[in-house]
Amino acid sequence: MENDFFSNTELIGYLASLLLIISFLMRNIKTLRLINSLGCIAFIVYGFMLQTSWPIIITNAFIVGANIYYLFIKRAL
């Protein structure tokens, strides 16, 4: 069901943007990467909601992968 003011797709896009903006205000790099990953995941969902926008999906999937690497894999080495 569409909202009269914003569509569901636009709301996901704005949420994703807000999460990315908030992530860059973080001082702690771990917190930055976690919030940034949430924003990127929201952008991946947004990319699929836009009838599969591959540039948005691929870029944000790569960023999530890099965040996971630095948060979990690199830390464990």
TIBA-896214 format. One record per residue (C-alpha): residue number from 1; residue in three letters; x, y, z. Coordinates in steps of 0.02 Angstrom, whole numbers, plus 50000, padded with zeros to 5 digits. Each point is the difference from the previous one (the first is absolute). Example, Ala and Ser with C-alpha at 12.3 -4.5 7.8 and 13.67 -1.06 7.14 Angstrom:
BEGIN
+------+------+-------+-------+-------+
! zaba ! kese !     x !     y !     z !
+------+------+-------+-------+-------+
!    1 !  ALA ! 50615 ! 49775 ! 50390 !
!    2 !  SER ! 50069 ! 50172 ! 49967 !
+------+------+-------+-------+-------+
//
This chain:
BEGIN
+------+------+-------+-------+-------+
! zaba ! kese !     x !     y !     z !
+------+------+-------+-------+-------+
!    1 !  MET ! 50000 ! 50000 ! 50000 !
!    2 !  GLU ! 50073 ! 50167 ! 49947 !
!    3 !  ASN ! 50014 ! 50146 ! 50120 !
!    4 !  ASP ! 49926 ! 50161 ! 49931 !
!    5 !  PHE ! 50156 ! 50099 ! 50047 !
!    6 !  PHE ! 50140 ! 49876 ! 49967 !
!    7 !  SER ! 50003 ! 49831 ! 49916 !
!    8 !  ASN ! 50071 ! 49851 ! 50095 !
!    9 !  THR ! 50147 ! 50002 ! 49880 !
!   10 !  GLU ! 50040 ! 50181 ! 50039 !
!   11 !  LEU ! 49987 ! 49967 ! 50187 !
!   12 !  ILE ! 50128 ! 49859 ! 49987 !
!   13 !  GLY ! 50113 ! 50114 ! 49898 !
!   14 !  TYR ! 49988 ! 50139 ! 50129 !
!   15 !  LEU ! 50029 ! 49877 ! 50143 !
!   16 !  ALA ! 50155 ! 49933 ! 49912 !
!   17 !  SER ! 50066 ! 50176 ! 49972 !
!   18 !  LEU ! 49968 ! 50048 ! 50181 !
!   19 !  LEU ! 50092 ! 49846 ! 50065 !
!   20 !  LEU ! 50151 ! 50038 ! 49890 !
!   21 !  ILE ! 50003 ! 50181 ! 50058 !
!   22 !  ILE ! 49988 ! 49946 ! 50182 !
!   23 !  SER ! 50139 ! 49872 ! 49975 !
!   24 !  PHE ! 50122 ! 50135 ! 49947 !
!   25 !  LEU ! 49965 ! 50098 ! 50159 !
!   26 !  MET ! 50064 ! 49854 ! 50107 !
!   27 !  ARG ! 50169 ! 50014 ! 50084 !
!   28 !  ASN ! 50020 ! 49815 ! 50034 !
!   29 !  ILE ! 50048 ! 49909 ! 49839 !
!   30 !  LYS ! 49909 ! 49841 ! 50052 !
!   31 !  THR ! 49837 ! 50097 ! 50027 !
!   32 !  LEU ! 50029 ! 50092 ! 49836 !
!   33 !  ARG ! 50019 ! 49836 ! 49905 !
!   34 !  LEU ! 49847 ! 49921 ! 50083 !
!   35 !  ILE ! 49883 ! 50146 ! 49964 !
!   36 !  ASN ! 50075 ! 50022 ! 49828 !
!   37 !  SER ! 49964 ! 49816 ! 49963 !
!   38 !  LEU ! 49819 ! 50023 ! 50052 !
!   39 !  GLY ! 49987 ! 50148 ! 49882 !
!   40 !  CYS ! 50079 ! 49901 ! 49859 !
!   41 !  ILE ! 49881 ! 49855 ! 50030 !
!   42 !  ALA ! 49855 ! 50123 ! 49992 !
!   43 !  PHE ! 50072 ! 50066 ! 49835 !
!   44 !  ILE ! 50009 ! 49822 ! 49932 !
!   45 !  VAL ! 49815 ! 49978 ! 50041 !
!   46 !  TYR ! 49968 ! 50170 ! 49920 !
!   47 !  GLY ! 50095 ! 49946 ! 49844 !
!   48 !  PHE ! 49887 ! 49849 ! 49981 !
!   49 !  MET ! 49845 ! 50106 ! 50031 !
!   50 !  LEU ! 50054 ! 50111 ! 49854 !
!   51 !  GLN ! 49971 ! 49856 ! 49879 !
!   52 !  THR ! 50176 ! 49933 ! 50032 !
!   53 !  SER ! 50123 ! 50144 ! 49989 !
!   54 !  TRP ! 50163 ! 49902 ! 49988 !
!   55 !  PRO ! 50119 ! 50149 ! 50027 !
!   56 !  ILE ! 49919 ! 50034 ! 50170 !
!   57 !  ILE ! 49994 ! 49815 ! 50047 !
!   58 !  ILE ! 50178 ! 49957 ! 49948 !
!   59 !  THR ! 50081 ! 50152 ! 50079 !
!   60 !  ASN ! 49913 ! 49979 ! 50166 !
!   61 !  ALA ! 50027 ! 49811 ! 50003 !
!   62 !  PHE ! 50186 ! 50031 ! 49978 !
!   63 !  ILE ! 50001 ! 50127 ! 50143 !
!   64 !  VAL ! 49907 ! 49878 ! 50114 !
!   65 !  GLY ! 50129 ! 49867 ! 49955 !
!   66 !  ALA ! 50144 ! 50118 ! 50041 !
!   67 !  ASN ! 49918 ! 50047 ! 50166 !
!   68 !  ILE ! 49977 ! 49817 ! 50045 !
!   69 !  TYR ! 50180 ! 49963 ! 49954 !
!   70 !  TYR ! 50068 ! 50139 ! 50112 !
!   71 !  LEU ! 49879 ! 49968 ! 50143 !
!   72 !  PHE ! 50014 ! 49811 ! 50012 !
!   73 !  ILE ! 50131 ! 49919 ! 49889 !
!   74 !  LYS ! 50145 ! 50123 ! 50011 !
!   75 !  ARG ! 49968 ! 50018 ! 50187 !
!   76 !  ALA ! 50015 ! 49811 ! 50024 !
!   77 !  LEU ! 50169 ! 49989 ! 49911 !
+------+------+-------+-------+-------+
//
